[in-house]
């Protein structure tokens, strides 16, 4: 006897969430897509679906692609730089099943920013092939393209990503150590320490969505400008802030609380040798912080 439709969907929900979130960079839009996928799934005769996993991934991917035009229009009207909504782990180190899936299949904030520059189809193919290891023939069936067309999309996407963000791995312990030093220097007003830590071409991306203080309407580039802006901004806001260190999209990062409410998420992207900071992502738009889980940890 086949499993109940609700159980089948629940068994695949975290996979669907991970795929769609990596395509859209927004939790709210991902939840909308999953709701549409559920309605499509629940309305079908389950006995006629040979491969529930393939069916669910297909409808979720295509529903996410169908939303891209509306999302792009929304982001064109967005105030200041748009950054993906951060996926923030709970304060303790014991992840539930959902968090384990998200950590295993997380795409870093830095990579998600690069993926924003791909076409929707290129991004879908890149994520399905490079992150979730689907074969080109499987992806072709999902998006109604020929295998050769999918291979071309994959080639273009991989080249584009490699040109903007060559693949490298930084030890999570190094990532956390550098993040803690960076936060201590920024909030401690130590300009000299910041200048040493920042790469010459460092870029600060600050997403307030017009609803919170941010660095400005465009990314700030250059070590001197970024360091001075960080020190001056921290001096204005440092009092009463609590800093916790958590995984954000799989990377050790800083989550800043003010009066027990999420204030900002700070993610640093390191150079391949792990010695300097080349990109800083600060998300302070309250709409993108509302799902951050609370926790008892306090480490300022």
N, C-alpha and C positions, 0 to 999 in steps of 0.2 A: 504494500500500500504506500503511495507516495506521501512524502512529508506534507504537513499543512503549509499552505502558501506563506503564512506569516512567519513560520519557523524558517523556511527556506530563505526568505528575504532577510530575516534577522541574521542568519548565518553568513550572508554575503555583504551585510551592510557596511562593515568597516572597510572592506576592499573597495566597494563602490565609493564610499566617502573619500578614501585616499586618492583614488583616480580622479574623481571630479574636483576635489579641492585643488589638486596639483594642476588641473586644467584652468581653474577659475581664480584661485587665490582668495576666495571669500567663503567663509563658513555659512553665512546666511544664504548665499546663492547656491551653495552646495546642498544645503538642506532642502531648498526649493526643488532642485533637480531630483534629489532622492525621493521627494514626495511624488513627483510626476512618474518616476520609475516605479514606485510602489503601486500607483493607480493603474499603470499599464500592466504590471505584473498580476495584480489582483483580478483584473478584468479578463485575463486569458484563461483558456482551458489548460490547466496545468498538465494534464495527461498527454497533451500533444507537444509539449516542450521537452525535447530530448536532453538538452544541456542547459539547465537553469542558470548556471554561472555565466556561460557565454551569452545567453539571452539578456540577463540583467546588465552585464557590462556593456553590451551593445546599446541597449536603450538608454542607459545612463550617459554614455559617451555622446550619443547623438543628441540627447536632450541638452547636454552641456554645450555642444557646438551650436545648437539652435539659439542659445542665450547670448552668444558672443556679441552679436550686433548691438543688442541693448546694453550690454556691459560696457562696450567700447564707447558708446555715446555718453553713458553716465560718467565714465572716467575722463572723457574729454572736457566735461564741465566741472570736474573735481578741482577744489581749491588747493593749489600746491602739488608737490609730488605725491603720487599714489603708490603706496606700498601694500603688499599682500597682508591680509589679516593674520597675525601671528598665532601659531598653535603652541600654547604654553602648557607644559606638563605641570602636574600637581607638585606641591612643595616637597613632599617626601619622595624618597627614591623607589617606592613600591608602586609600580604602575599597574593599572587594571588592564584587562584584555584589550580594550580600545586603544589605550595609550601605547601598549606594546606594538600594536599594528602600526600606529602612526609613527612611532619612533623608527621602526624597521624600514618603513617606506617613505620617510620624510624627505622632502626636497628642501634644501637650505633656503633661507631668506634670500641670500645672494643669488642662488640659482633661479629662484622664482622671479626675481627682478629681471634677469636675463631672458627668461622664457616669455616675459611680457612683450618682448620685441619680435617674437615669432608670429607667423600667421596662426589662426586657430587650428587649422589642419596640421601644420608643422608641429605645433605644441602638443596636440593630441598624439600624433605618431611618436614624437620623441618620448613622451611620458610612458606610453604603452610599451614601447620597445626597450628604451634605455632603463626605465625604472622598474617596470613590471614584467619585463622579459617576454612579452608577447611576440610571436613570429610575425614577419611581414604579411604572410598569407592570412593569419588570424586577424590582423588589423584590417586588411583589405576587406574581409567579410564584414567587419564591424562598421566601417565607414563607407561601404559601397564604392570602393575604388579598386583598380586592378593592382596586383602585387607589384608590378613595375612602377606604377604611380606612387605607391606607398614607399618603395625603396628610394625613389627620387626625393620624396618629402623627407624621409629619414636622413638622407645624405645632406640635403640643404640645412636641415635643422641642426644636425651634428656639427657641420662646419661652422654655422653661425654661432652656436654655443661655444665651441672650442676656441673661436677667434676672440670671444669676449670674456670667456672664463675657462681657461685651460684647467683640466681636472687635476686636483691634488687632494691629499688627505692630511689634515692637521690633527694630531693626537688630541682627543677631548680634554685631557688633563692640561695640555698646553693652552688650549682654547679658553678653559676656565681661568687659568693663571693670568693670562694676558687680559682677559675681560675684567678680572678683579683689579689688576693694576691700573687698567684704563679708567675704570669707574673711580678708583681712589684718587687718581690724578685729576680727573675732570671735576669731581665734587669737592676735592680738596684744594682746588685752585692752583695746582702745581703745573704751571705752564711749561717749565723746562722738561719735566718728566713726560708731558704729553708730546712735546716736540720730538723727543727721542723715540717715542713709541709709534708715531704716525709716519707712514710712508710719504715721500714727497708729493705723490700724486693722489693722496687720500681724498675721498669724496664723502660728504655727510648728506645723507638723505633723511629728511624730516617730514613725517606725515601727520599733520594735525587736522587735515580735512576742513580747515576754516573754523574749527570748533575749539581748538586749543592753541597755545603758543607753539610755534614751530620756527625753524631756522629761516624760513622765507619761501617765496614762490618757486624757487629752483634749488636743485642740489648745490651745495657749497663745495668748491674744489680747492685743493692746495693746503699744505701742512700748516702754514702760518694762519691763514684765515680760519680753518677748522679749529685749530687749537684755541685761538683767542675767542671764537664764538662759543665753544664748549665751556671755557672757564667763566666767561661773562654770564652765560645762561644759567650755569650751575649756581653761581653766586646769588642770583636773583631767586632761585627756587630751592636751594639746598635745605633750608630749615624745615624740620618736621617730616622729612622724607625717610622712608624705610626701603632698603634695597634687599631684594632676595635674588638668589642665583638659581635659575631653573633652566631646563632644556626648552628652547624655542625652536620649533621646526627641526628638532634633533640636535641642535648645537647648544652648548652651555652659554647662557646669556644672562642679562640683568633685567629684572622686573622691578620697577619703581612704584611704591605705594605712597599715597598721601592721604592721611586721615583714614587709613584702613581701606581705601579704594584704589584700584589700579590707576596709576598716573601716566606711566610710559613703559614701553618695552625697548631695550637697547640691545642690539645685536652687532657684534663686530666681526668683520670678515678679514682674515689674516692673509699676508703674503705667503707664497708656497713654503718658505722656510719657517713660517710660524713666528717670525721675530718682530714683524711690524703690522700695523693695522692699515689696510688699504681701502676699506669701505666701512661706514658706520650707518646703521639703519635705526632710526628712532620713530616708533609709532606711538602717537599720543592722542589720536582721534578716539574719543570715548566709545564710539560705536564699534571700534575694532578691539576694545579692551573688555567689553562687557562679559565675555565668556571665560575670562581668566579664573581658574580655580583658586580658591583661598587655601591657606595652609598655615600651620603654626610656626614655620621656620622664620627666624628673624636673624639676619646677618648683614649688618650695615658696615 
